[in-house]
Amino acid sequence: VQLQASGGGLVQPGGSLRLSCAASGRTFSPSAMGWFRQVTGKEPEFVAAYIYSLRNTYYNESVKGRFTMSRDNAKSTVYLHMNSLKPEDTAVYYCAARGGARMITSLVSAQNSYPYWGHGTLVTVST
């Protein structure tokens, strides 16, 4: 399974971006897909995730109301729509996936709940 994130770039504060994450490789039915972000020198931070069995999306409090996660199952792609971007949203954004075993809700924000990771895409929010 390969995950490819794209859509990052430079945007002014208050602007918007849409990140995409396409899954490819062998037939893959994820139990959960997630987005994380990392600033140099810091641990990766959970941003959002979708649990397929529960049909529910989970967000970090810092992005609630500004970011929306969506998916296109036919394209095996998930999206992260980011609005009202702030300088503190600047980071490398990674998508991650979990297959097989069902995701436990309490572990949705844990990095090690996701065996599959894509290369990151850089988002810079600056004037």
C-alpha positions as a LaTeX table, in Angstrom:
\begin{tabular}{lrrr}
\hline
Residue & $x$ (\AA) & $y$ (\AA) & $z$ (\AA) \\
\hline
Val1 & 0.00 & 0.00 & 0.00 \\
Gln2 & 1.35 & 3.38 & $-1.00$ \\
Leu3 & $-0.04$ & 6.69 & 0.16 \\
Gln4 & 0.71 & 9.86 & $-1.76$ \\
Ala5 & $-0.11$ & 13.21 & $-0.23$ \\
Ser6 & $-0.24$ & 16.35 & $-2.32$ \\
Gly7 & $-1.64$ & 19.84 & $-2.36$ \\
Gly8 & 0.66 & 21.66 & 0.01 \\
Gly9 & 2.06 & 25.08 & $-0.70$ \\
Leu10 & 2.41 & 28.65 & 0.45 \\
Val11 & $-0.75$ & 30.46 & 1.51 \\
Gln12 & $-1.45$ & 33.70 & 3.32 \\
Pro13 & $-3.08$ & 33.72 & 6.74 \\
Gly14 & $-6.82$ & 33.34 & 6.36 \\
Gly15 & $-6.42$ & 31.43 & 3.13 \\
Ser16 & $-7.38$ & 27.91 & 2.15 \\
Leu17 & $-5.77$ & 24.78 & 0.82 \\
Arg18 & $-6.95$ & 21.30 & $-0.01$ \\
Leu19 & $-4.67$ & 18.36 & 0.60 \\
Ser20 & $-5.21$ & 15.04 & $-1.13$ \\
Cys21 & $-4.06$ & 11.56 & $-0.19$ \\
Ala22 & $-4.38$ & 8.80 & $-2.75$ \\
Ala23 & $-3.94$ & 5.16 & $-1.81$ \\
Ser24 & $-2.54$ & 2.75 & $-4.37$ \\
Gly25 & $-1.14$ & $-0.74$ & $-4.53$ \\
Arg26 & $-2.90$ & $-3.94$ & $-3.64$ \\
Thr27 & $-6.60$ & $-3.88$ & $-2.95$ \\
Phe28 & $-6.88$ & $-1.97$ & 0.25 \\
Ser29 & $-9.88$ & $-1.47$ & 2.47 \\
Pro30 & $-8.82$ & 0.84 & 5.26 \\
Ser31 & $-10.49$ & 0.78 & 8.64 \\
Ala32 & $-9.31$ & 4.34 & 9.22 \\
Met33 & $-7.51$ & 7.17 & 7.43 \\
Gly34 & $-5.81$ & 9.99 & 9.23 \\
Trp35 & $-3.91$ & 13.22 & 8.81 \\
Phe36 & $-1.01$ & 14.23 & 11.00 \\
Arg37 & 1.34 & 17.19 & 10.85 \\
Gln38 & 4.83 & 17.80 & 12.08 \\
Val39 & 6.89 & 20.86 & 12.74 \\
Thr40 & 10.67 & 20.45 & 12.66 \\
Gly41 & 11.93 & 19.44 & 16.06 \\
Lys42 & 8.53 & 18.43 & 17.39 \\
Glu43 & 6.56 & 15.24 & 17.57 \\
Pro44 & 3.89 & 14.62 & 14.91 \\
Glu45 & 0.51 & 15.99 & 15.87 \\
Phe46 & $-2.85$ & 14.43 & 15.13 \\
Val47 & $-5.03$ & 16.56 & 12.86 \\
Ala48 & $-8.03$ & 14.51 & 11.74 \\
Ala49 & $-9.16$ & 10.98 & 11.05 \\
Tyr50 & $-12.09$ & 9.03 & 9.68 \\
Ile51 & $-13.17$ & 5.66 & 11.02 \\
Tyr52 & $-15.03$ & 3.75 & 8.33 \\
Ser53 & $-16.94$ & 1.34 & 10.57 \\
Leu54 & $-18.36$ & 4.22 & 12.60 \\
Arg55 & $-18.68$ & 6.63 & 9.67 \\
Asn56 & $-17.35$ & 9.30 & 11.94 \\
Thr57 & $-14.65$ & 11.94 & 11.63 \\
Tyr58 & $-12.46$ & 13.11 & 14.49 \\
Tyr59 & $-10.55$ & 16.39 & 14.70 \\
Asn60 & $-7.89$ & 17.95 & 16.83 \\
Glu61 & $-9.47$ & 20.76 & 18.82 \\
Ser62 & $-7.06$ & 23.23 & 17.25 \\
Val63 & $-8.51$ & 22.67 & 13.78 \\
Lys64 & $-12.18$ & 22.08 & 14.55 \\
Gly65 & $-14.41$ & 24.39 & 12.55 \\
Arg66 & $-11.59$ & 25.23 & 10.14 \\
Phe67 & $-10.54$ & 21.87 & 8.68 \\
Thr68 & $-12.80$ & 19.27 & 7.11 \\
Met69 & $-11.85$ & 15.76 & 6.12 \\
Ser70 & $-13.66$ & 14.15 & 3.22 \\
Arg71 & $-13.17$ & 11.09 & 1.04 \\
Asp72 & $-13.84$ & 9.70 & $-2.40$ \\
Asn73 & $-14.02$ & 5.95 & $-1.96$ \\
Ala74 & $-14.15$ & 5.32 & $-5.72$ \\
Lys75 & $-10.79$ & 7.06 & $-6.08$ \\
Ser76 & $-9.34$ & 5.65 & $-2.84$ \\
Thr77 & $-8.59$ & 9.23 & $-1.91$ \\
Val78 & $-9.12$ & 11.31 & 1.19 \\
Tyr79 & $-8.95$ & 15.07 & 1.40 \\
Leu80 & $-8.21$ & 17.64 & 4.04 \\
His81 & $-9.92$ & 20.94 & 3.34 \\
Met82 & $-8.17$ & 23.63 & 5.32 \\
Asn83 & $-9.78$ & 27.03 & 5.76 \\
Ser84 & $-8.93$ & 30.11 & 7.82 \\
Leu85 & $-5.34$ & 29.00 & 7.92 \\
Lys86 & $-3.07$ & 30.40 & 10.60 \\
Pro87 & 0.72 & 30.66 & 10.75 \\
Glu88 & 0.69 & 27.98 & 13.45 \\
Asp89 & $-0.77$ & 25.55 & 10.90 \\
Thr90 & 2.58 & 25.61 & 9.10 \\
Ala91 & 3.94 & 22.06 & 9.06 \\
Val92 & 4.59 & 19.02 & 6.94 \\
Tyr93 & 1.29 & 17.18 & 6.64 \\
Tyr94 & 1.19 & 13.39 & 6.40 \\
Cys95 & $-1.63$ & 11.03 & 5.61 \\
Ala96 & $-1.79$ & 7.66 & 7.29 \\
Ala97 & $-3.91$ & 4.56 & 7.02 \\
Arg98 & $-4.96$ & 1.57 & 9.02 \\
Gly99 & $-6.15$ & $-1.61$ & 7.36 \\
Gly100 & $-7.69$ & $-4.79$ & 8.66 \\
Ala101 & $-8.34$ & $-4.53$ & 12.37 \\
Arg102 & $-10.98$ & $-2.06$ & 13.38 \\
Met103 & $-9.81$ & 1.23 & 14.82 \\
Ile104 & $-10.52$ & 1.77 & 18.48 \\
Thr105 & $-11.96$ & 5.25 & 18.96 \\
Ser106 & $-9.72$ & 6.11 & 21.90 \\
Leu107 & $-6.65$ & 5.37 & 19.76 \\
Val108 & $-7.65$ & 7.34 & 16.68 \\
Ser109 & $-5.14$ & 10.09 & 17.40 \\
Ala110 & $-2.21$ & 7.77 & 18.12 \\
Gln111 & 0.49 & 7.55 & 15.48 \\
Asn112 & 1.10 & 3.86 & 16.05 \\
Ser113 & $-2.52$ & 3.08 & 15.22 \\
Tyr114 & $-1.61$ & 3.64 & 11.58 \\
Pro115 & 0.83 & 1.19 & 9.95 \\
Tyr116 & 0.88 & 2.95 & 6.60 \\
Trp117 & 2.25 & 6.42 & 6.02 \\
Gly118 & 2.80 & 8.56 & 2.98 \\
His119 & 5.43 & 11.15 & 2.26 \\
Gly120 & 4.51 & 14.52 & 3.62 \\
Thr121 & 3.45 & 17.67 & 1.87 \\
Leu122 & 4.59 & 21.04 & 3.19 \\
Val123 & 2.04 & 23.68 & 4.12 \\
Thr124 & 3.40 & 27.15 & 4.83 \\
Val125 & 1.10 & 29.87 & 6.11 \\
Ser126 & 2.83 & 33.20 & 5.89 \\
Thr127 & 2.62 & 36.70 & 4.50 \\
\hline
\end{tabular}
